[in-house]
């Protein structure tokens, strides 16, 4: 368990990008346990690249990332899997697997090569399923789930991994309004009850601004960090999402003609 408010992720002069081409430079942020952090910005600005770099799936072009005081680049694959869990877009090809079996795969970093679950592993799976309201879904075939239900299962698998960091790339994409809000509320609960750091990218501005502790706003070449209130008051959102003929309405957290 990580102490409340403890620094979990720290980046120093981080540059992210692809094939040597930088997207965002000079990222210096410190993210803490118990925070729900939303990553905002227009399409193609670098949000997914940043998440994948923080997860160790992409190498930074410059600078460093520390996880709980350890350099991410120096962690072995198993150490990284015990520090960071990731939920990426898309439906997994899980065949005829049921819900509990998939959630239990989150325990692989802790169960060794044979994957035998002990009492602590079963408890972690039970808690993850309960937190995502999946207890009654245990034997459901994954192929029968709606997009919203499957997204909750994938998040539960990441929660069962019991890492201090949970990174999610567009977890509410393609979901209806009710399921988008439900996912955001569940993730907010995770930060409070598990004291985890949750970082997610989203286009659901309303829910993000209502529930987030911190905003990471990606603009061309740079990143701004602050509270949702500051992002609104300082006009950061209006500048980042400026579209001809539209204005950002801080009352509704939405764009209007």
DOPA-388564 format. One record per residue: residue number from 1; y, x negated, z of N, C-alpha, C in turn. Coordinates in nm, 2 decimals, m for minus. Atoms other than C-alpha are relative to their C-alpha. Example, Ala and Ser with C-alpha at 12.3 -4.5 7.8 and 13.67 -1.06 7.14 Angstrom:
<atom 1,<m0.12,m0.09,0.00>,<m0.45,m1.23,0.78>,<0.12,m0.09,0.00>>
<atom 2,<m0.11,0.09,0.00>,<m0.11,m1.37,0.71>,<0.11,0.08,0.08>>
//
This chain:
<atom 1,<m0.12,m0.08,0.00>,<0.00,0.00,0.00>,<0.12,m0.09,0.00>>
<atom 2,<m0.13,0.08,0.01>,<0.35,m0.13,m0.09>,<0.10,0.07,0.09>>
<atom 3,<m0.10,m0.05,m0.09>,<0.62,m0.10,0.16>,<0.11,0.08,m0.07>>
<atom 4,<m0.10,m0.08,0.06>,<0.88,0.17,0.09>,<0.13,m0.08,m0.03>>
<atom 5,<m0.13,0.06,0.04>,<1.18,0.05,m0.11>,<m0.02,m0.15,m0.04>>
<atom 6,<0.03,0.14,0.03>,<1.01,m0.29,m0.17>,<0.02,m0.02,m0.15>>
<atom 7,<m0.01,0.03,0.14>,<1.09,m0.46,m0.50>,<m0.13,m0.02,m0.06>>
<atom 8,<0.13,0.00,0.07>,<0.80,m0.41,m0.74>,<0.01,m0.07,m0.13>>
<atom 9,<m0.02,0.06,0.13>,<0.93,m0.51,m1.08>,<0.14,m0.07,m0.01>>
<atom 10,<m0.13,0.07,0.02>,<1.20,m0.77,m1.15>,<m0.01,m0.07,m0.13>>
<atom 11,<m0.01,0.07,0.12>,<1.30,m0.88,m1.49>,<0.12,m0.10,0.00>>
<atom 12,<m0.10,0.10,0.00>,<1.51,m1.19,m1.55>,<0.03,m0.05,m0.15>>
<atom 13,<m0.05,0.04,0.13>,<1.71,m1.24,m1.88>,<m0.11,0.03,m0.10>>
<atom 14,<0.11,m0.04,0.09>,<1.43,m1.05,m2.06>,<0.05,0.05,m0.14>>
<atom 15,<m0.02,m0.04,0.14>,<1.44,m1.01,m2.44>,<m0.13,0.06,m0.05>>
<atom 16,<0.12,m0.06,0.06>,<1.20,m0.77,m2.60>,<0.02,0.03,m0.15>>
<atom 17,<m0.01,m0.03,0.15>,<1.12,m0.71,m2.97>,<m0.14,m0.02,m0.06>>
<atom 18,<0.12,0.01,0.07>,<0.86,m0.75,m3.24>,<0.02,m0.12,m0.10>>
<atom 19,<0.01,0.11,0.10>,<0.76,m1.05,m3.46>,<0.13,m0.09,0.00>>
<atom 20,<m0.12,0.09,m0.01>,<1.05,m1.26,m3.33>,<0.13,0.07,m0.01>>
<atom 21,<m0.13,m0.07,0.01>,<1.31,m0.99,m3.39>,<0.03,0.08,0.13>>
<atom 22,<m0.04,m0.06,m0.13>,<1.49,m0.89,m3.07>,<0.05,0.15,m0.02>>
<atom 23,<m0.05,m0.14,m0.01>,<1.55,m0.52,m2.99>,<0.10,0.02,0.11>>
<atom 24,<m0.09,m0.01,m0.12>,<1.71,m0.55,m2.64>,<0.00,m0.14,0.06>>
<atom 25,<m0.02,0.13,m0.06>,<1.84,m0.87,m2.48>,<0.06,0.01,0.14>>
<atom 26,<m0.06,0.02,m0.13>,<1.94,m0.98,m2.13>,<m0.03,0.11,0.10>>
<atom 27,<0.04,m0.11,m0.10>,<1.75,m0.72,m1.93>,<m0.02,m0.06,0.14>>
<atom 28,<0.01,0.04,m0.14>,<1.80,m0.79,m1.56>,<0.00,0.12,0.09>>
<atom 29,<0.02,m0.12,m0.09>,<1.66,m0.50,m1.35>,<m0.09,m0.03,0.11>>
<atom 30,<0.09,0.00,m0.11>,<1.49,m0.46,m1.02>,<m0.04,0.14,0.03>>
<atom 31,<0.05,m0.14,m0.03>,<1.27,m0.15,m0.97>,<m0.08,0.00,0.12>>
<atom 32,<0.06,0.00,m0.14>,<1.14,m0.05,m0.63>,<m0.10,0.11,0.02>>
<atom 33,<0.10,m0.10,m0.03>,<0.85,0.13,m0.48>,<0.06,0.13,0.04>>
<atom 34,<m0.05,m0.13,m0.03>,<0.89,0.50,m0.45>,<0.11,0.06,m0.09>>
<atom 35,<m0.10,m0.04,0.10>,<1.13,0.53,m0.75>,<m0.07,0.07,m0.12>>
<atom 36,<0.03,m0.06,0.13>,<1.09,0.77,m1.04>,<0.11,m0.05,m0.10>>
<atom 37,<m0.10,0.06,0.10>,<1.26,0.58,m1.33>,<m0.03,0.06,m0.13>>
<atom 38,<0.02,m0.06,0.13>,<1.32,0.75,m1.66>,<0.07,m0.10,m0.10>>
<atom 39,<m0.05,0.09,0.11>,<1.37,0.54,m1.98>,<0.05,0.09,m0.11>>
<atom 40,<m0.06,m0.08,0.10>,<1.61,0.71,m2.22>,<0.06,m0.07,m0.11>>
<atom 41,<m0.06,0.06,0.12>,<1.74,0.64,m2.57>,<m0.05,0.07,m0.12>>
<atom 42,<0.03,m0.07,0.13>,<1.73,0.75,m2.93>,<m0.14,m0.06,m0.05>>
<atom 43,<0.12,0.05,0.06>,<1.41,0.71,m3.13>,<0.02,m0.14,m0.07>>
<atom 44,<0.00,0.13,0.06>,<1.33,0.35,m3.24>,<0.09,m0.10,0.07>>
<atom 45,<m0.09,0.09,m0.07>,<1.57,0.19,m2.99>,<m0.07,m0.11,0.08>>
<atom 46,<0.07,0.10,m0.08>,<1.30,0.00,m2.80>,<m0.07,0.05,0.13>>
<atom 47,<0.06,m0.05,m0.13>,<1.17,0.23,m2.52>,<m0.14,m0.04,0.01>>
<atom 48,<0.15,0.02,m0.01>,<0.80,0.20,m2.61>,<m0.02,m0.15,0.01>>
<atom 49,<0.02,0.15,0.00>,<0.84,m0.18,m2.67>,<0.03,m0.05,0.14>>
<atom 50,<m0.03,0.04,m0.14>,<1.00,m0.22,m2.32>,<m0.12,0.04,0.09>>
<atom 51,<0.11,m0.04,m0.08>,<0.72,m0.02,m2.16>,<m0.13,m0.09,m0.02>>
<atom 52,<0.11,0.08,0.03>,<0.45,m0.22,m2.34>,<0.02,m0.14,0.05>>
<atom 53,<m0.03,0.13,m0.05>,<0.62,m0.54,m2.24>,<m0.02,m0.01,0.15>>
<atom 54,<0.02,m0.01,m0.14>,<0.63,m0.44,m1.88>,<m0.14,0.01,0.04>>
<atom 55,<0.15,m0.02,m0.03>,<0.26,m0.35,m1.90>,<m0.07,m0.13,m0.03>>
<atom 56,<0.08,0.12,0.04>,<0.17,m0.70,m2.04>,<m0.07,0.02,m0.13>>
<atom 57,<0.06,m0.02,0.13>,<0.06,m0.55,m2.37>,<0.07,m0.07,m0.11>>
<atom 58,<m0.08,0.07,0.10>,<0.34,m0.72,m2.56>,<0.06,m0.12,0.08>>
<atom 59,<m0.07,0.12,m0.06>,<0.48,m1.07,m2.49>,<0.15,0.01,m0.02>>
<atom 60,<m0.15,0.00,0.02>,<0.85,m1.09,m2.42>,<0.04,m0.12,m0.09>>
<atom 61,<m0.06,0.11,0.09>,<1.06,m1.29,m2.67>,<0.07,m0.11,0.08>>
<atom 62,<m0.07,0.09,m0.09>,<1.25,m1.45,m2.38>,<0.00,0.06,0.14>>
<atom 63,<m0.01,m0.05,m0.13>,<1.28,m1.43,m2.01>,<m0.13,0.03,0.07>>
<atom 64,<0.12,m0.02,m0.08>,<1.03,m1.32,m1.74>,<0.00,0.13,0.06>>
<atom 65,<0.02,m0.12,m0.08>,<0.88,m1.03,m1.56>,<m0.09,m0.03,0.12>>
<atom 66,<0.08,0.02,m0.12>,<0.76,m1.04,m1.20>,<m0.05,0.13,0.05>>
<atom 67,<0.06,m0.12,m0.06>,<0.53,m0.78,m1.05>,<m0.04,m0.04,0.15>>
<atom 68,<0.02,0.03,m0.14>,<0.53,m0.79,m0.66>,<0.01,m0.15,0.02>>
<atom 69,<m0.02,0.15,m0.02>,<0.66,m1.15,m0.68>,<m0.08,m0.09,m0.08>>
<atom 70,<0.09,0.08,0.08>,<0.40,m1.27,m0.92>,<0.04,0.01,m0.15>>
<atom 71,<m0.04,0.00,0.14>,<0.48,m1.37,m1.28>,<m0.11,0.07,m0.08>>
<atom 72,<0.09,m0.08,0.08>,<0.32,m1.11,m1.51>,<m0.08,m0.08,m0.10>>
<atom 73,<0.06,0.08,0.10>,<0.24,m1.37,m1.77>,<m0.11,m0.08,0.06>>
<atom 74,<0.10,0.08,m0.06>,<0.03,m1.56,m1.52>,<m0.12,0.08,0.06>>
<atom 75,<0.10,m0.08,m0.06>,<m0.19,m1.27,m1.41>,<m0.12,0.01,m0.10>>
<atom 76,<0.12,m0.02,0.08>,<m0.55,m1.25,m1.54>,<m0.01,0.15,m0.03>>
<atom 77,<0.01,m0.14,0.04>,<m0.65,m0.92,m1.71>,<m0.04,0.09,0.12>>
<atom 78,<0.04,m0.08,m0.12>,<m0.82,m0.79,m1.39>,<0.11,0.02,0.10>>
<atom 79,<m0.12,m0.01,m0.10>,<m0.52,m0.87,m1.17>,<0.10,0.09,m0.06>>
<atom 80,<m0.10,m0.08,0.06>,<m0.29,m0.70,m1.41>,<m0.05,0.15,0.01>>
<atom 81,<0.06,m0.13,0.00>,<m0.52,m0.39,m1.42>,<0.01,0.06,0.15>>
<atom 82,<m0.02,m0.04,m0.14>,<m0.49,m0.38,m1.04>,<0.14,0.02,0.05>>
<atom 83,<m0.15,m0.01,m0.03>,<m0.11,m0.40,m1.05>,<0.07,0.11,m0.08>>
<atom 84,<m0.08,m0.09,0.10>,<m0.01,m0.18,m1.35>,<m0.10,0.09,m0.07>>
<atom 85,<0.08,m0.10,0.08>,<m0.17,0.14,m1.49>,<0.10,0.06,m0.11>>
<atom 86,<m0.08,m0.04,0.12>,<m0.05,0.27,m1.83>,<m0.06,0.13,m0.06>>
<atom 87,<0.04,m0.12,0.08>,<m0.06,0.61,m2.00>,<0.07,0.00,m0.13>>
<atom 88,<m0.06,0.01,0.13>,<0.00,0.59,m2.37>,<m0.03,0.13,m0.08>>
<atom 89,<0.01,m0.12,0.08>,<0.04,0.87,m2.63>,<m0.14,0.01,m0.07>>
<atom 90,<0.12,m0.02,0.08>,<m0.26,1.02,m2.81>,<m0.12,0.06,0.09>>
<atom 91,<0.12,m0.05,m0.07>,<m0.59,1.20,m2.72>,<m0.11,m0.11,m0.01>>
<atom 92,<0.11,0.10,0.01>,<m0.88,0.96,m2.63>,<m0.12,0.06,m0.07>>
<atom 93,<0.13,m0.04,0.06>,<m1.20,0.97,m2.82>,<m0.11,m0.01,0.10>>
<atom 94,<0.09,0.01,m0.11>,<m1.41,1.05,m2.52>,<m0.13,0.08,m0.02>>
<atom 95,<0.13,m0.07,0.03>,<m1.70,1.24,m2.69>,<m0.02,0.12,0.09>>
<atom 96,<0.03,m0.12,m0.08>,<m1.86,1.49,m2.46>,<0.02,m0.02,0.15>>
<atom 97,<m0.03,0.04,m0.14>,<m1.72,1.34,m2.14>,<0.07,0.12,0.08>>
<atom 98,<m0.07,m0.10,m0.07>,<m1.61,1.57,m1.86>,<0.12,m0.06,0.08>>
<atom 99,<m0.12,0.05,m0.06>,<m1.29,1.55,m1.66>,<m0.02,m0.10,0.11>>
<atom 100,<0.01,0.10,m0.11>,<m1.41,1.38,m1.35>,<m0.05,m0.13,m0.05>>
<atom 101,<0.05,0.12,0.05>,<m1.60,1.12,m1.54>,<0.12,m0.09,m0.06>>
<atom 102,<m0.11,0.08,0.05>,<m1.28,1.02,m1.73>,<0.09,m0.05,0.11>>
<atom 103,<m0.09,0.04,m0.11>,<m1.07,1.02,m1.42>,<m0.06,m0.12,0.08>>
<atom 104,<0.07,0.10,m0.07>,<m1.33,0.80,m1.25>,<0.01,m0.14,m0.07>>
<atom 105,<m0.01,0.12,0.08>,<m1.29,0.54,m1.53>,<0.12,m0.08,0.05>>
<atom 106,<m0.11,0.07,m0.05>,<m0.96,0.45,m1.36>,<m0.04,m0.09,0.11>>
<atom 107,<0.04,0.09,m0.10>,<m1.16,0.28,m1.09>,<m0.06,m0.13,m0.05>>
<atom 108,<0.06,0.11,0.06>,<m1.30,0.02,m1.33>,<0.05,m0.14,0.05>>
<atom 109,<m0.04,0.13,m0.05>,<m1.07,m0.26,m1.21>,<m0.05,m0.04,0.14>>
<atom 110,<0.04,0.02,m0.14>,<m1.21,m0.22,m0.86>,<m0.16,0.00,0.02>>
<atom 111,<0.14,m0.03,m0.02>,<m1.58,m0.14,m0.92>,<m0.09,m0.11,m0.06>>
<atom 112,<0.08,0.10,0.06>,<m1.70,m0.45,m1.11>,<m0.07,0.04,m0.12>>
<atom 113,<0.06,m0.02,0.13>,<m1.92,m0.48,m1.41>,<m0.09,0.12,0.00>>
<atom 114,<0.10,m0.11,0.00>,<m2.17,m0.21,m1.30>,<0.06,0.13,0.02>>
<atom 115,<m0.07,m0.12,m0.01>,<m1.91,0.05,m1.23>,<m0.05,0.10,0.10>>
<atom 116,<0.05,m0.09,m0.10>,<m2.08,0.19,m0.92>,<0.12,0.04,0.09>>
<atom 117,<m0.11,m0.05,m0.09>,<m1.84,0.41,m0.72>,<m0.05,0.01,0.14>>
<atom 118,<0.03,m0.01,m0.15>,<m1.84,0.37,m0.34>,<0.09,0.12,0.06>>
<atom 119,<m0.08,m0.11,m0.06>,<m1.68,0.61,m0.09>,<0.15,m0.01,m0.02>>
<atom 120,<m0.15,0.02,0.03>,<m1.33,0.46,m0.14>,<0.03,0.04,m0.14>>
<atom 121,<m0.03,m0.04,0.14>,<m1.36,0.51,m0.51>,<0.00,0.15,m0.02>>
<atom 122,<0.01,m0.15,0.01>,<m1.47,0.87,m0.48>,<0.12,0.06,0.06>>
<atom 123,<m0.12,m0.05,m0.07>,<m1.18,0.93,m0.24>,<0.12,m0.01,m0.09>>
<atom 124,<m0.12,0.02,0.09>,<m0.93,0.78,m0.49>,<m0.01,0.10,m0.11>>
<atom 125,<0.02,m0.09,0.11>,<m1.07,1.00,m0.77>,<0.04,0.14,0.05>>
<atom 126,<m0.03,m0.13,m0.05>,<m1.06,1.31,m0.55>,<0.15,0.02,0.02>>
<atom 127,<m0.14,m0.02,m0.02>,<m0.70,1.25,m0.45>,<0.08,0.01,m0.13>>
<atom 128,<m0.07,0.00,0.12>,<m0.59,1.18,m0.80>,<m0.01,0.14,m0.07>>
<atom 129,<0.02,m0.13,0.06>,<m0.74,1.50,m0.93>,<0.07,0.11,0.08>>
<atom 130,<m0.08,m0.10,m0.08>,<m0.59,1.70,m0.64>,<0.14,0.00,m0.03>>
<atom 131,<m0.14,0.01,0.02>,<m0.25,1.56,m0.70>,<0.04,0.06,m0.14>>
<atom 132,<m0.04,m0.06,0.14>,<m0.26,1.67,m1.07>,<m0.06,0.14,m0.02>>
<atom 133,<0.06,m0.14,0.00>,<m0.42,2.01,m0.98>,<m0.11,0.01,m0.10>>
<atom 134,<0.12,0.00,0.09>,<m0.75,1.93,m1.15>,<m0.13,0.02,0.07>>
<atom 135,<0.13,0.00,m0.08>,<m1.00,1.98,m0.87>,<m0.10,0.10,m0.06>>
<atom 136,<0.09,m0.10,0.06>,<m1.14,2.29,m1.04>,<m0.04,m0.03,m0.15>>
<atom 137,<0.03,0.04,0.14>,<m1.16,2.11,m1.38>,<m0.11,m0.11,0.00>>
<atom 138,<0.09,0.12,0.00>,<m1.42,1.85,m1.27>,<m0.10,m0.01,m0.11>>
<atom 139,<0.11,0.00,0.10>,<m1.70,1.95,m1.50>,<0.04,0.06,m0.14>>
<atom 140,<m0.05,m0.05,0.13>,<m1.48,2.08,m1.79>,<m0.01,m0.11,m0.10>>
<atom 141,<0.01,0.09,0.12>,<m1.55,1.92,m2.13>,<0.14,m0.03,m0.04>>
<atom 142,<m0.14,0.04,0.04>,<m1.24,1.72,m2.24>,<0.04,0.07,m0.13>>
<atom 143,<m0.03,m0.06,0.13>,<m1.27,1.88,m2.58>,<0.06,0.14,0.01>>
<atom 144,<m0.04,m0.14,m0.02>,<m1.19,2.22,m2.43>,<0.14,0.01,0.06>>
<atom 145,<m0.13,0.00,m0.07>,<m0.86,2.11,m2.27>,<0.12,0.02,m0.09>>
<atom 146,<m0.13,0.00,0.07>,<m0.51,2.20,m2.39>,<0.07,m0.13,0.01>>
<atom 147,<m0.07,0.13,m0.01>,<m0.26,1.92,m2.45>,<0.06,m0.02,0.14>>
<atom 148,<m0.06,0.01,m0.13>,<m0.09,1.99,m2.12>,<m0.11,m0.04,0.10>>
<atom 149,<0.10,0.03,m0.09>,<m0.42,1.98,m1.93>,<m0.06,m0.14,m0.02>>
<atom 150,<0.05,0.14,0.03>,<m0.54,1.66,m2.10>,<0.10,m0.10,0.05>>
<atom 151,<m0.10,0.10,m0.05>,<m0.21,1.49,m2.02>,<m0.01,m0.02,0.15>>
<atom 152,<0.02,0.01,m0.14>,<m0.27,1.57,m1.65>,<m0.12,m0.08,0.03>>
<atom 153,<0.12,0.07,m0.03>,<m0.62,1.43,m1.67>,<0.03,m0.15,m0.03>>
<atom 154,<m0.03,0.14,0.03>,<m0.49,1.10,m1.83>,<0.09,m0.06,0.11>>
<atom 155,<m0.08,0.05,m0.12>,<m0.23,1.07,m1.55>,<m0.09,m0.02,0.12>>
<atom 156,<0.09,0.01,m0.12>,<m0.50,1.14,m1.29>,<m0.09,m0.13,m0.01>>
<atom 157,<0.08,0.13,0.02>,<m0.71,0.85,m1.44>,<0.09,m0.12,0.04>>
<atom 158,<m0.09,0.11,m0.04>,<m0.41,0.62,m1.40>,<0.02,0.00,0.15>>
<atom 159,<m0.02,0.00,m0.15>,<m0.35,0.74,m1.04>,<m0.13,m0.05,0.07>>
<atom 160,<0.12,0.04,m0.06>,<m0.72,0.68,m0.96>,<m0.01,m0.15,0.00>>
<atom 161,<m0.01,0.14,0.01>,<m0.65,0.32,m1.06>,<0.06,m0.07,0.12>>
<atom 162,<m0.06,0.05,m0.13>,<m0.44,0.29,m0.74>,<0.08,m0.12,m0.02>>
<atom 163,<m0.09,0.12,0.02>,<m0.18,0.05,m0.88>,<0.14,0.03,0.06>>
<atom 164,<m0.13,m0.03,m0.04>,<0.17,0.01,m0.74>,<0.10,0.04,m0.11>>
<atom 165,<m0.09,m0.04,0.12>,<0.32,0.06,m1.09>,<m0.08,0.09,m0.09>>
<atom 166,<0.06,m0.09,0.10>,<0.25,0.35,m1.33>,<0.11,0.01,m0.11>>
<atom 167,<m0.08,m0.01,0.12>,<0.40,0.33,m1.68>,<m0.05,0.10,m0.10>>
<atom 168,<0.04,m0.11,0.09>,<0.40,0.63,m1.91>,<0.09,0.01,m0.12>>
<atom 169,<m0.08,m0.01,0.12>,<0.51,0.65,m2.27>,<0.00,0.14,m0.05>>
<atom 170,<m0.02,m0.14,0.05>,<0.64,1.00,m2.36>,<m0.11,0.09,0.05>>
<atom 171,<0.11,m0.08,m0.05>,<0.40,1.18,m2.13>,<0.02,0.15,m0.02>>
<atom 172,<m0.02,m0.15,0.02>,<0.57,1.52,m2.20>,<0.02,0.03,m0.15>>
<atom 173,<m0.01,m0.02,0.14>,<0.58,1.48,m2.58>,<m0.10,0.11,m0.05>>
<atom 174,<0.08,m0.11,0.06>,<0.45,1.79,m2.77>,<m0.05,0.10,0.10>>
<atom 175,<0.04,m0.10,m0.10>,<0.42,1.99,m2.45>,<0.11,0.11,0.00>>
<atom 176,<m0.10,m0.11,m0.01>,<0.59,2.33,m2.40>,<0.08,m0.02,0.13>>
<atom 177,<m0.10,0.02,m0.11>,<0.88,2.37,m2.15>,<m0.07,0.00,0.14>>
<atom 178,<0.07,m0.02,m0.13>,<0.65,2.48,m1.86>,<m0.08,m0.13,0.03>>
<atom 179,<0.08,0.11,m0.02>,<0.41,2.19,m1.90>,<0.08,m0.13,0.02>>
<atom 180,<m0.09,0.12,m0.02>,<0.69,1.93,m1.94>,<0.05,0.00,0.14>>
<atom 181,<m0.06,0.00,m0.14>,<0.85,2.04,m1.61>,<m0.11,m0.03,0.10>>
<atom 182,<0.11,0.02,m0.09>,<0.51,2.05,m1.44>,<m0.04,m0.15,0.01>>
<atom 183,<0.03,0.14,m0.01>,<0.43,1.69,m1.54>,<0.10,m0.08,0.07>>
<atom 184,<m0.11,0.07,m0.06>,<0.77,1.57,m1.43>,<m0.01,0.02,0.15>>
<atom 185,<0.01,m0.03,m0.15>,<0.72,1.74,m1.09>,<m0.11,m0.07,0.06>>
<atom 186,<0.11,0.07,m0.05>,<0.38,1.59,m1.05>,<0.03,m0.15,0.02>>
<atom 187,<m0.04,0.14,m0.01>,<0.52,1.24,m1.12>,<0.10,m0.03,0.11>>
<atom 188,<m0.09,0.02,m0.11>,<0.80,1.29,m0.88>,<m0.07,0.00,0.14>>
<atom 189,<0.09,m0.01,m0.12>,<0.54,1.39,m0.61>,<m0.07,m0.13,0.02>>
<atom 190,<0.08,0.13,m0.01>,<0.34,1.07,m0.69>,<0.09,m0.11,0.06>>
<atom 191,<m0.08,0.10,m0.06>,<0.64,0.85,m0.61>,<0.02,0.02,0.15>>
<atom 192,<m0.02,m0.03,m0.15>,<0.69,1.02,m0.27>,<m0.13,m0.02,0.08>>
<atom 193,<0.12,m0.01,m0.08>,<0.33,1.06,m0.16>,<m0.08,m0.14,m0.01>>
<atom 194,<0.07,0.13,0.02>,<0.18,0.73,m0.30>,<0.09,m0.12,0.01>>
<atom 195,<m0.09,0.10,0.00>,<0.50,0.53,m0.28>,<m0.01,m0.09,m0.12>>
<atom 196,<0.02,0.07,0.12>,<0.44,0.42,m0.63>,<0.13,m0.01,m0.08>>
<atom 197,<m0.11,0.01,0.10>,<0.69,0.30,m0.89>,<m0.05,0.06,m0.13>>
<atom 198,<0.04,m0.07,0.13>,<0.67,0.54,m1.19>,<0.12,m0.02,m0.10>>
<atom 199,<m0.10,0.02,0.11>,<0.85,0.44,m1.51>,<m0.05,0.08,m0.12>>
<atom 200,<0.04,m0.07,0.11>,<0.84,0.68,m1.80>,<0.11,0.02,m0.11>>
<atom 201,<m0.10,m0.03,0.11>,<1.01,0.73,m2.14>,<m0.01,0.15,m0.03>>
<atom 202,<0.00,m0.14,0.03>,<1.11,1.08,m2.23>,<0.12,0.04,m0.08>>
<atom 203,<m0.11,m0.07,0.07>,<1.33,1.30,m2.45>,<0.04,0.13,0.08>>
<atom 204,<m0.03,m0.12,m0.07>,<1.33,1.58,m2.19>,<0.11,m0.03,0.10>>
<atom 205,<m0.11,0.04,m0.08>,<1.68,1.51,m2.06>,<0.02,0.08,0.13>>
<atom 206,<m0.03,m0.09,m0.11>,<1.71,1.81,m1.83>,<m0.09,m0.04,0.12>>
<atom 207,<0.09,0.03,m0.11>,<1.40,1.74,m1.62>,<0.02,m0.14,0.05>>
<atom 208,<m0.02,0.14,m0.04>,<1.46,1.36,m1.63>,<0.12,m0.01,0.10>>
<atom 209,<m0.12,0.02,m0.08>,<1.81,1.39,m1.49>,<m0.01,0.08,0.13>>
<atom 210,<0.01,m0.07,m0.13>,<1.71,1.65,m1.23>,<m0.09,m0.07,0.10>>
<atom 211,<0.10,0.06,m0.09>,<1.42,1.45,m1.09>,<0.00,m0.15,0.02>>
<atom 212,<0.00,0.15,0.00>,<1.48,1.08,m1.16>,<0.08,m0.05,0.11>>
<atom 213,<m0.08,0.08,m0.10>,<1.60,0.83,m0.90>,<0.09,m0.09,m0.08>>
<atom 214,<m0.07,0.10,0.08>,<1.71,0.59,m1.17>,<m0.02,0.03,m0.15>>
<atom 215,<0.01,m0.01,0.14>,<1.79,0.59,m1.54>,<0.01,m0.14,m0.06>>
<atom 216,<m0.02,0.12,0.08>,<1.73,0.30,m1.77>,<0.03,0.05,m0.14>>
<atom 217,<m0.05,m0.06,0.13>,<1.94,0.38,m2.08>,<0.00,m0.12,m0.10>>
<atom 218,<0.01,0.10,0.11>,<1.85,0.18,m2.39>,<0.10,0.03,m0.11>>
<atom 219,<m0.10,m0.01,0.10>,<2.14,0.13,m2.63>,<m0.02,m0.12,m0.10>>
<atom 220,<0.03,0.11,0.09>,<2.15,m0.10,m2.94>,<0.03,m0.14,0.06>>
<atom 221,<m0.01,0.14,m0.05>,<2.08,m0.45,m2.81>,<0.01,m0.02,0.15>>
<atom 222,<m0.01,0.02,m0.14>,<2.12,m0.38,m2.44>,<m0.06,0.12,0.08>>
<atom 223,<0.05,m0.10,m0.09>,<2.01,m0.18,m2.14>,<0.09,0.02,0.12>>
<atom 224,<m0.09,m0.04,m0.12>,<2.21,0.01,m1.87>,<m0.09,0.06,0.11>>
<atom 225,<0.08,m0.06,m0.11>,<2.06,0.09,m1.53>,<0.09,0.06,0.11>>
<atom 226,<m0.08,m0.07,m0.11>,<2.20,0.34,m1.27>,<m0.06,0.13,0.03>>
<atom 227,<0.05,m0.14,m0.04>,<2.16,0.68,m1.11>,<0.03,0.10,m0.12>>
<atom 228,<m0.03,m0.10,0.10>,<2.15,0.99,m1.33>,<0.15,0.05,0.02>>
<atom 229,<m0.13,m0.04,m0.02>,<2.48,1.09,m1.17>,<0.10,m0.09,m0.07>>
<atom 230,<m0.09,0.10,0.06>,<2.65,0.77,m1.28>,<m0.01,0.01,m0.15>>
<atom 231,<0.02,0.00,0.15>,<2.50,0.80,m1.63>,<0.08,0.12,m0.06>>
<atom 232,<m0.08,m0.11,0.04>,<2.67,1.14,m1.66>,<0.15,m0.02,0.02>>
<atom 233,<m0.15,0.01,m0.03>,<3.00,1.07,m1.49>,<0.07,m0.11,m0.09>>
<atom 234,<m0.06,0.11,0.07>,<3.06,0.74,m1.68>,<m0.01,0.03,m0.16>>
<atom 235,<0.01,m0.03,0.14>,<2.98,0.91,m2.02>,<m0.11,m0.09,m0.07>>
<atom 236,<0.10,0.08,0.06>,<2.68,0.68,m2.08>,<m0.09,0.08,m0.09>>
<atom 237,<0.09,m0.08,0.08>,<2.46,0.96,m2.21>,<0.07,0.04,m0.13>>
<atom 238,<m0.08,m0.04,0.11>,<2.73,1.08,m2.44>,<0.00,m0.11,m0.11>>
<atom 239,<m0.01,0.12,0.09>,<2.77,0.73,m2.59>,<m0.14,m0.03,m0.06>>
<atom 240,<0.13,0.04,0.05>,<2.40,0.66,m2.62>,<m0.06,0.10,m0.10>>
<atom 241,<0.06,m0.10,0.08>,<2.31,0.99,m2.78>,<0.10,0.07,m0.09>>
<atom 242,<m0.11,m0.06,0.08>,<2.63,1.04,m2.98>,<m0.05,0.04,m0.14>>
<atom 243,<0.03,m0.06,0.13>,<2.56,1.27,m3.28>,<0.12,0.07,m0.05>>
<atom 244,<m0.12,m0.06,0.06>,<2.83,1.38,m3.51>,<m0.01,0.16,0.02>>
<atom 245,<m0.01,m0.14,m0.02>,<2.94,1.73,m3.42>,<m0.05,0.06,0.13>>
<atom 246,<0.05,m0.04,m0.13>,<2.77,1.74,m3.08>,<0.06,m0.07,0.12>>
<atom 247,<m0.05,0.06,m0.12>,<2.88,1.68,m2.73>,<m0.10,0.02,0.12>>
<atom 248,<0.09,m0.01,m0.12>,<2.69,1.62,m2.40>,<0.07,0.08,0.10>>
<atom 249,<m0.05,m0.09,m0.11>,<2.74,1.90,m2.15>,<m0.07,m0.04,0.13>>
<atom 250,<0.06,0.05,m0.13>,<2.69,1.75,m1.80>,<m0.05,0.11,0.09>>
<atom 251,<0.04,m0.12,m0.08>,<2.65,2.10,m1.65>,<m0.15,0.03,m0.03>>
<atom 252,<0.14,m0.04,0.04>,<2.33,2.18,m1.85>,<m0.08,m0.12,m0.03>>
<atom 253,<0.07,0.13,0.04>,<2.23,1.81,m1.92>,<m0.06,0.02,m0.14>>
<atom 254,<0.04,m0.03,0.14>,<2.21,1.91,m2.29>,<0.11,m0.02,m0.09>>
<atom 255,<m0.10,0.02,0.10>,<2.39,1.86,m2.61>,<0.04,0.14,m0.06>>
<atom 256,<m0.05,m0.12,0.05>,<2.61,2.14,m2.75>,<0.09,m0.02,m0.12>>
<atom 257,<m0.09,0.02,0.11>,<2.81,2.20,m3.07>,<0.15,m0.02,0.06>>
//
